[in-house]
Amino acid sequence: MQRLFLFLFFLAALWCCQRAATPGPGAVQFDPQQAPYPKLSDYGFFTAVDEDGFAPNAGVLLYEPITTLFTDYAHKARYVWMPDSVQATVDDKGVLQFPDNSVLIKHFYYPADFRKPDEARDLIETRLLMKKAGQWEAYTYVWNGEDTEAELNLVGDFRQAAWTDEQGRARTVEYVVPNKNQCKSCHNQNKQLLPIGPKVRNLNAMLEYPDGTRQNQIAKWQAEGKLAEGDWSARFTALADWADPASGSVEDRALAYLEVNCGHCHHPEGPAHTTGLYLHTDFKDQPAQLGICKSPVAAGKGSGGHRFGVAPGRPEASILLHRMQSDDPGVMMPEIGRAVAHEEGIALVRDWIAQLPGDCQ
């Protein structure tokens, strides 16, 4: 009888432990010692992820960069979570500095019809960037065919995605889910894995939140206790929205697009720093750094036979545009993160080059 009692007591204790490990409504569970968890639902970041949308749990805050990274036309939904007792700060360049145990969450999905983005959709992957003991780590969760659960995937995957675009055209792509090592290719500054998007000037804009309120994102982060007090919005001018002609000139929007899509590598602290090509709005007044009349460091297949990175007034003679348009893995830029060319981004960069004055000798 005593043995039976001890056995039943052990089963009850085990059942309680297992139940305690299951996130409940409004309760995020993030233990840096246990993460990454095998399933996305284990974290409890969302009370629901279904056809009705993403329902973030308490403390999980939606955010949206002004200009976003292109990933084969995938739509994205971004969220941040951090412990209640801590908050992010801002460095002298306007980059958000996150405390340990912060998590950045990004869903990648395709609406069935881009003209109805809030209706039926296909979830592809959810990426987590989590900061543990001062270092960022990247983990990818791939959704099942029913969009009911996403499981940890470290080796990458290929998924067929199909949608109807804004012009009513049927589109398809073989979407590439990156492996863990590929994440470091873009999220690399001074050989450290770091977030790309969360900068004051790329968040300094109004956003409509799930509760129907509309507020400046920097002010919202501060109101939610996720960002230190400071007049950050006034100090760091908002980046142009590449897709909105009202947000800036063609040059401003093109450089914003290039910074977000290319500048994480083509930067003095990025993996492509040896090229001397810095596609970043900080170099707006330094034409050579932007590739204008600049010969490539290493000529070859990627140049397409052209002499200059950017040939003023001659988009068709510019290496930059040649590589953006290519789908050849040995030529295309960015090297990873896309399988198809971004037609709208290319059109904007073409317009910028076409209006540049001068001529290369």
N, C-alpha and C positions, 0 to 999 in steps of 0.2 A: 504493500500500500504506500509506504514512504517513497519507494522508487517511482511509482506511478504519479504521485503528487509532484515529485521533483521534475519528472518528464513533462507533465502538463504545465508546470510553472515555467519551464524553459521555453516551451512552445508559445506560451502567452507573452513572455518577454520578447521573444523573437518577432512575434506578430506586431507588438507595439513599436518596436524599433523600425520595422519595415514601414508601418503606417506613418511614423514620424518623418521618414525620409521622403514621403510623397507630398509635394507642394500643395497647399490648400489655396482657396481663393484669397487674393490679396497678399499672399505670402511668397516672396522671392526666396529661393534657397540657393545661396552661392557660398560654397566652402572652397577657398583656393587650394586647400590641401587635397580635396577630392576631385576638383575639376581637372580635365573636362569630363562631364558626365556622358554616359552612352547615348542618351536621348535628349533632344531639345526641351521636351516637356519636363524633364527632371529639374530644370532650373526654376520653373514657375514664373518665367518672365511675362507670360501671357495667360489670361484666363481662358482665352479662346483664340484659335487661328483657324478660320473657316471661311465659307463663302460669304459670310456677312462682314468679314474684315478682321483686322488684328485688334484684339482687346488687351492693351497693356495692363499689367498688374500695378498695384500701388507702388510708386517710386520709380516706375519705368516711364521715361519721358520721350515723346516723339521729337525728332528734329529733322531738318531738311536743309542741306547746303543750297546756297543761291545758284551756283553753277555746279553741276554734278558730273561725275565720271561716266563715260559711255561704256556700256557692257552689252554689246549685241542687242541693243534696244530693250533690254530687260528693264522693267519697272523695279523700283526699290522702296523699301520702307525702313527707316532708320530710327533707332532708339538708344538711349543711354540709361544705364543704371549704375549707381554707386551707393555705398553704405550711407545711412542717414547722418552719421557723425562726421563726415568729411565733405569737402567740396573741391572743385577744380579751381586753379588759378590761371593767370594769363602772363606769359613772358613778354619781354620787350619787343618781340616781333608779332605779337597778337595771337600766338599759338596757345591753345588751351593745354594746360599741364594737369594731368589727371592723377588723383591719389591711387595708392594701391587698392586692389580689389574692385576697380572700376571695370565695367563691361560695356563695350559698344556692340550693338546688335544690328545686323542688316539683312533683311529678307530680299531675295531676288525672285521675281515672278513675272509671268506674262498674262495680261488680260486676254481673254479670247478675242475681244474686239477692242482695239485701242480707242475707238470712239465712245466706248462705254467702260472706262477703266475701273469703275467700282462694281462691276458685275462679275460674271464667271471668270476665273483665272486659274492658271497652272503654277503652283509653287515649285521652284527648282531647288533652291538652297538657302540656308541661313548661315551667315558668317558671324562669328564672335571674335572680337579682339578683347582680351582680358589682361589686366595688369596685375602681375603677381610678383611680389618681392622686388619691385622696381623695374621689372622687365615685362614688355608686352609679348603675348603669345597669341597666335591665330589658330582658330579651329573652325572647321566647316561641317555643317549638318545638312545632309541631303534628304529631301522629302520623298516619301513613298508615292506610289501612283494615285492613291486616294486622297493625298494631301491631309492625312490625319496625324502623321508623325514624321519627324526628321531625325535621322541617326548620324552619329559621328562618322566622318569619313576623312581619313588622313591621306588617302592615295589618289584622290581625284576621280572624276567620272565624266561621262558624255551623256547628254540628254537631248532628245529631239524636242524642239519647241516650235509651235506653230501659232500664228495669230493673224488677225486682219488689221492692217495699219490704218492710219487716219484717212488715207485716200481710198480705202476700201479694197486694197490689194491683199491677196493671200501671201503671207510671208512664212518662211521656215528657216531654221538655223540649227546646226548641231552645236549646242551650247556646251562649253567646256567648264566643268567644275575643277578649279585648281587644286593641286595637291598641297600639302602643308608647306613644302619648301618653296613653291612658286609664290606664295603669299609674300615672301621676303623680297621678291624681285621688285615689287612696287613699294611696299611699306619699308623702305630702306633709306635711312638718313644717317650718314656717318657710320654705316655698318650696324645700325641698330634698327630693330623693327619698331616702327612708330605709326600712329594714325595719320591719315592724310587730310581728311575733310574738316575736322573741328578746329577752325580758326575764327577769330572774331569777325573778320571781314567777310567770311563766307557763311556766317550765321546771322549777320546783322541785317535782318529782314523780318517782315511780318509773316506769321504762320497761323493757319487755322488748326486748332487742336480738336481732339475727338469729342470734347464736351461742347463744341460749338463756339468757344471763345477764340478771339483773334488777338495776337500779341506779338511784339518784337521778341525774337527768340532769346537774345541776350538778356533782356528784362525777365523773360519767363524763367530762364535757368537760374537767375538770381532770386526770383520770387520763390522758386522751388527749393532753394538752398543748395543748388548744385554748382554754383559759380560764385567766387568771391566778389564782394562789392567793389565797384569801381566804374568810372564813366567810360567803359570800354567802347560803347557804340560811337561816342563822339571822337575818341582817340584813333580808332581804326576805321577808315572809310570802307563802306561796303563794296564788295566785288561786283562787277557787272554780271547780269544774267545773260549768258551767251544767247539764249533763245528769245529774249525779249528786247526788241529794238528800242523800246522806251527807256531801257536801263542804262544806255550808254551808246557811244559811237561804235561804228563797225570795228575800229581798232581796239577799243576797250573790251568789246565782247569777244573778239577773236583772241586777244591775249588772255582773257579770263578762261576761255575754253582751252587754250594751249597750256596754261598753268595747271589747271585741274587734271587734264588728260595726259600731259607730257612732263609737266614741271617737277613732279616728284622724282623723276630720274634725271631729267635735264636741268640740273641745279648744281651749284658749287658743292653741295653736300650730298648729292645723289649719286647713284651708280654710274650715270653717264657724264660725270663731271669732267672726265678727260677730253670730251669732245669740244669743250669750250662753247657749246651751244646751250644756252640757258633760257628755256621757254617759260618765262615767269614775268609777271607784271612789274616786278622790281626792276627789270632791265628795259623798261619802256624807252628810256632815254639813252640806251646803249645798243645801237643798231647791230653792231657786229655780234654781240652776245645773242641777239634774237635770230641770227643767221642771215641777216641782210647783207648781201654781197660777201658772204663768208664762204670760203672753200671748205669742204669737209676735211677733217683730220685724216681720215682713211678713205680713199676713193675705192670704188668697186661696184658690185652689183647693185647695192643699195642706192647709189647715186642716180641710176637710170641714165647715165651719160650726161647728166647736167653738171654745171660747174659750181653753182652756188646753192646754199641752203634756201635762201629766199632771194629771188631775182625781182626787184621792184617793177611793178607793172606787167610782169610776165609769169603768171601762176603756172602755166604749162612748162616753164623752164626752171621751176623751183623744186629742189630735192624734197623739201618739207612736204609739199602737196603730193609729189610722186609717191612717197612712202605712206602717206595717209590713205591714198586711194588704192594701194596695192593689197592683194590678198595672198601674195607669195610669202610664205613664212620667213624666207631669207631677206625680204625687203620691207615688209609691212611694219608700220609703227602705229600704236604701241605693239611690242613684240608679243605680249600675252594680254588676255582680257577681251579680245575680240576675234571673231572669225569673219565678220563682214565689215565693209567700210561704212562709216557713219556719213550718210549722204548730206544731212543738214549741217553737220560740223564742217565737212569739207567745203560746202558752198560758202559758209561764213569765212573760212580762212582764205578761200579763193578770192572773195570780194575784198578782203583786207590787202592781200598781195597786189591785186589789180589796181588799187588806188594809191599804192605807195609811190612817191615821186622818186626821180633819179634814175641812174643807170649804172650798172657795174662795169668797170673797165677791165 
